[in-house]
């Protein structure tokens, strides 16, 4: 995740993954401010989310080498995303 956030530190307090039901729950998702002094930013974090819950099809989200090209599958099946305590 840190690579996708331009090298900023990303912390999570808890992650729950239910493969059978296709559900992911993340608690206390925080993206810390990497260049706080350079930006003259008072907050120590850029984003703080208390809870994120997503319902999805794991088979479509996990990308295995060459399988997507063979099956011509480029769609991610994400059904719902709930974001709380932003």
ROMI-756590 format. One line per 5 residues: number of its first residue (from 1); their letters; for each residue x, y, z of N, C-alpha, C. Coordinates in pm, whole numbers. Each point is the difference from the previous one (the first is absolute). Last residue first. Example, Ala and Ser with C-alpha at 12.3 -4.5 7.8 and 13.67 -1.06 7.14 Angstrom:
BEGIN
2	sa	1285/-225/708/82/119/6/-77/109/73 ~ 29/-572/-7/-89/119/0/90/120/0
END
This chain:
BEGIN
86	xxxxx	-1484/898/897/103/65/-81/42/130/66 ~ -319/-412/98/87/74/91/119/60/-75 ~ -220/-370/-288/-55/65/119/109/70/78 ~ -150/-265/-501/108/75/66/-63/77/116 ~ -107/-432/-370/-53/82/107/117/66/72
81	xxxxx	-128/-266/-491/108/52/84/-65/94/101 ~ -149/-427/-380/-29/112/91/126/40/74 ~ 26/-299/-382/-144/23/9/-35/119/88 ~ 406/-182/-337/-10/56/134/-145/46/14 ~ 309/-271/-371/-136/-5/55/3/45/146
76	xxxxx	321/92/-455/1/-30/143/-144/5/50 ~ 232/-95/-510/-99/68/82/15/-44/145 ~ 222/-165/-415/63/121/51/-94/81/89 ~ 85/-493/-298/-69/53/117/74/121/55 ~ 67/-367/-363/-44/133/-41/-81/67/110
71	xxxxx	243/-431/6/-145/7/18/-59/131/-48 ~ 467/-68/-33/-59/-120/-58/-153/7/6 ~ 255/343/205/9/7/-146/-67/-119/-67 ~ 26/11/473/-87/107/-49/2/11/-151 ~ 298/-301/212/-139/-49/8/-96/105/-55
66	xxxxx	487/70/50/-50/-59/-125/-145/-46/5 ~ 214/98/472/69/22/-128/-64/-80/-113 ~ -302/165/407/102/-102/-18/66/20/-136 ~ -310/307/361/52/-13/-137/114/-101/-3 ~ -459/130/313/135/-55/5/48/-25/-143
61	xxxxx	-438/156/52/91/101/53/144/-49/2 ~ -384/-270/-130/21/105/-99/104/102/45 ~ -130/-367/279/55/-57/-123/26/108/-105 ~ -216/103/417/145/-15/11/62/-54/-129 ~ -441/300/84/27/-132/-53/152/-17/-3
56	xxxxx	-278/329/356/56/-14/-133/13/-146/-39 ~ -130/416/395/-48/-131/-46/43/-13/-145 ~ 176/319/445/-24/-22/-141/-49/-141/-25 ~ 110/417/401/-52/-136/-24/-33/-13/-147 ~ 278/334/387/-32/-21/-142/-46/-145/-14
51	xxxxx	98/399/418/-40/-135/-43/-32/1/-149 ~ 207/382/232/-24/-91/111/-30/-143/-45 ~ 312/391/-232/-132/-61/-16/-17/-104/109 ~ 338/434/-175/-30/-90/113/-143/-48/-17 ~ 431/283/-281/-131/-65/-1/-12/-87/124
46	xxxxx	375/282/-46/-75/52/-114/-143/-53/-1 ~ 347/94/440/-49/-98/-97/-79/68/-111 ~ 206/238/371/96/-109/-19/-48/-106/-100 ~ -120/548/12/-48/-132/37/106/-107/-23 ~ 63/465/-122/-6/-17/145/-37/-142/42
41	xxxxx	276/208/-439/-128/-63/33/-1/-28/149 ~ 331/179/-352/-50/84/110/-140/-43/40 ~ 310/-211/-320/-130/51/-41/-56/101/99 ~ 419/-218/78/10/63/-132/-132/65/-43 ~ 23/-256/403/73/127/12/9/73/-133
36	xxxxx	-208/-433/11/-74/96/84/69/136/7 ~ 25/-445/-279/74/125/-14/-67/112/78 ~ -188/-441/24/143/-27/-23/83/128/1 ~ -477/-156/233/55/108/-82/151/-16/-11 ~ -366/-414/74/78/102/70/60/100/-98
31	xxxxx	-442/-330/6/110/35/-89/72/117/66 ~ -354/-404/192/62/131/11/113/12/-102 ~ -447/-321/195/86/20/-118/54/142/5 ~ -301/-303/319/102/102/25/103/8/-112 ~ -275/-424/-62/-22/95/109/120/92/13
26	xxxxx	-259/-350/-386/123/64/45/-35/101/108 ~ -219/-456/-287/-25/109/95/134/50/51 ~ -242/-325/-421/122/52/60/-39/116/91 ~ -246/-455/-284/-8/123/78/136/35/59 ~ -218/-404/-247/50/108/-83/-5/134/68
21	xxxxx	-113/-468/154/-105/100/-20/44/116/-89 ~ 307/-353/102/-124/-67/-40/-111/99/-30 ~ 431/145/167/6/-47/-139/-131/-62/-47 ~ 141/373/372/-85/-118/-4/-9/-44/-146 ~ 322/337/336/-31/-45/-135/-81/-129/10
16	xxxxx	189/457/309/-71/-127/2/-39/-35/-143 ~ 355/347/299/-56/-37/-130/-64/-137/14 ~ 210/446/325/-58/-134/-11/-54/-20/-141 ~ 252/390/130/-1/-66/130/-51/-144/-10 ~ 289/322/-353/-132/-60/20/2/-66/137
11	xxxxx	314/384/-321/-19/-92/111/-146/-44/7 ~ 407/246/-340/-141/-37/13/-12/-100/113 ~ 373/392/-218/-26/-110/92/-150/-21/12 ~ 229/202/-451/-47/40/133/-27/-124/84 ~ 138/19/-477/98/-27/103/-41/43/139
6	xxxxx	-288/36/-393/120/81/-17/100/-14/113 ~ -401/-273/-56/-24/127/68/124/90/-4 ~ -8/-449/-175/-109/69/-69/-29/137/59 ~ 320/-278/207/49/32/-134/-105/77/-79 ~ -112/-173/427/87/117/10/52/43/-137
1	x	-254/-401/55/-83/119/0/88/125/0
END
